[in-house]
Amino acid sequence: MAITIKDIFKLDSLTSMKIVAGDEGIEKQVEWVYVAECFEDPLEGIQWLQGGELVFITGSKMKGNLSIF
């Protein structure tokens, strides 16, 4: 069974989660979940993505403006 971004947003435990990059891909299938700690650059690991990943960036070590989250 394929899981989409839309399916993930229906999970009770993730009701406070929000999309920050637009909802054009809300029907796309998730093939891999990637959780990352973001230190200085939120896009630091983007070069390693191949498509189909759902990326959670915690941002717990970020300094400065957290309003981007």
Phi and psi restraints in degrees (value plus and minus 20) as a CYANA .aco file:
   2 ALA   PHI    -102.7   -62.7
   2 ALA   PSI     122.2   162.2
   3 ILE   PHI    -132.6   -92.6
   3 ILE   PSI     113.6   153.6
   4 THR   PHI    -126.8   -86.8
   4 THR   PSI     148.4   188.4
   5 ILE   PHI     -78.6   -38.6
   5 ILE   PSI     -61.1   -21.1
   6 LYS   PHI     -78.5   -38.5
   6 LYS   PSI     -61.3   -21.3
   7 ASP   PHI     -82.0   -42.0
   7 ASP   PSI     -61.0   -21.0
   8 ILE   PHI     -84.2   -44.2
   8 ILE   PSI     -58.2   -18.2
   9 PHE   PHI     -88.6   -48.6
   9 PHE   PSI     -33.7     6.3
  10 LYS   PHI    -103.9   -63.9
  10 LYS   PSI     -31.0     9.0
  11 LEU   PHI     -88.2   -48.2
  11 LEU   PSI     110.9   150.9
  12 ASP   PHI     -76.2   -36.2
  12 ASP   PSI     -57.9   -17.9
  13 SER   PHI     -93.7   -53.7
  13 SER   PSI     -29.1    10.9
  14 LEU   PHI    -137.4   -97.4
  14 LEU   PSI       4.2    44.2
  15 THR   PHI     -85.6   -45.6
  15 THR   PSI     -43.5    -3.5
  16 SER   PHI    -108.6   -68.6
  16 SER   PSI     -24.1    15.9
  17 MET   PHI     -91.8   -51.8
  17 MET   PSI     125.2   165.2
  18 LYS   PHI    -153.4  -113.4
  18 LYS   PSI     130.6   170.6
  19 ILE   PHI    -104.6   -64.6
  19 ILE   PSI     109.1   149.1
  20 VAL   PHI    -131.0   -91.0
  20 VAL   PSI     -25.5    14.5
  21 ALA   PHI    -131.2   -91.2
  21 ALA   PSI      -6.7    33.3
  22 GLY   PHI      76.6   116.6
  22 GLY   PSI     138.7   178.7
  23 ASP   PHI    -128.7   -88.7
  23 ASP   PSI       0.2    40.2
  24 GLU   PHI     -81.3   -41.3
  24 GLU   PSI     -51.1   -11.1
  25 GLY   PHI    -121.6   -81.6
  25 GLY   PSI       1.4    41.4
  26 ILE   PHI     -83.2   -43.2
  26 ILE   PSI     -42.0    -2.0
  27 GLU   PHI    -113.7   -73.7
  27 GLU   PSI     -19.8    20.2
  28 LYS   PHI     -90.6   -50.6
  28 LYS   PSI     127.5   167.5
  29 GLN   PHI    -100.4   -60.4
  29 GLN   PSI     122.6   162.6
  30 VAL   PHI    -114.8   -74.8
  30 VAL   PSI     103.5   143.5
  31 GLU   PHI    -123.9   -83.9
  31 GLU   PSI     -41.9    -1.9
  32 TRP   PHI    -175.3  -135.3
  32 TRP   PSI     118.3   158.3
  33 VAL   PHI    -125.9   -85.9
  33 VAL   PSI     110.8   150.8
  34 TYR   PHI    -145.1  -105.1
  34 TYR   PSI     102.2   142.2
  35 VAL   PHI    -129.6   -89.6
  35 VAL   PSI     108.3   148.3
  36 ALA   PHI    -153.5  -113.5
  36 ALA   PSI     128.1   168.1
  37 GLU   PHI    -112.6   -72.6
  37 GLU   PSI     111.9   151.9
  38 CYS   PHI    -125.3   -85.3
  38 CYS   PSI     101.6   141.6
  39 PHE   PHI    -111.8   -71.8
  39 PHE   PSI     -94.7   -54.7
  40 GLU   PHI    -131.1   -91.1
  40 GLU   PSI     -65.6   -25.6
  41 ASP   PHI    -130.3   -90.3
  41 ASP   PSI      92.9   132.9
  42 PRO   PHI     -80.4   -40.4
  42 PRO   PSI     -40.8    -0.8
  43 LEU   PHI    -122.8   -82.8
  43 LEU   PSI      -4.1    35.9
  44 GLU   PHI     -72.9   -32.9
  44 GLU   PSI     -61.6   -21.6
  45 GLY   PHI    -117.7   -77.7
  45 GLY   PSI     -12.0    28.0
  46 ILE   PHI     -81.1   -41.1
  46 ILE   PSI     -47.2    -7.2
  47 GLN   PHI     -84.0   -44.0
  47 GLN   PSI     -39.5     0.5
  48 TRP   PHI    -111.0   -71.0
  48 TRP   PSI     -27.3    12.7
  49 LEU   PHI     -99.1   -59.1
  49 LEU   PSI     122.5   162.5
  50 GLN   PHI    -138.8   -98.8
  50 GLN   PSI     -28.8    11.2
  51 GLY   PHI      94.3   134.3
  51 GLY   PSI     121.4   161.4
  52 GLY   PHI      68.7   108.7
  52 GLY   PSI     -20.3    19.7
  53 GLU   PHI    -108.4   -68.4
  53 GLU   PSI     125.8   165.8
  54 LEU   PHI    -128.4   -88.4
  54 LEU   PSI      97.3   137.3
  55 VAL   PHI    -127.0   -87.0
  55 VAL   PSI     102.7   142.7
  56 PHE   PHI    -124.8   -84.8
  56 PHE   PSI     101.2   141.2
  57 ILE   PHI    -131.0   -91.0
  57 ILE   PSI      99.5   139.5
  58 THR   PHI     -93.1   -53.1
  58 THR   PSI     -61.5   -21.5
  59 GLY   PHI      49.8    89.8
  59 GLY   PSI      -6.6    33.4
  60 SER   PHI     -88.0   -48.0
  60 SER   PSI     -39.6     0.4
  61 LYS   PHI    -124.1   -84.1
  61 LYS   PSI     -15.1    24.9
  62 MET   PHI     -90.1   -50.1
  62 MET   PSI     124.4   164.4
  63 LYS   PHI    -129.9   -89.9
  63 LYS   PSI     132.8   172.8
  64 GLY   PHI      69.8   109.8
  64 GLY   PSI    -158.3  -118.3
  65 ASN   PHI     -96.8   -56.8
  65 ASN   PSI      89.7   129.7
  66 LEU   PHI    -114.6   -74.6
  66 LEU   PSI     -15.6    24.4
  67 SER   PHI     -86.4   -46.4
  67 SER   PSI     -34.9     5.1
  68 ILE   PHI     -89.8   -49.8
  68 ILE   PSI     -35.4     4.6
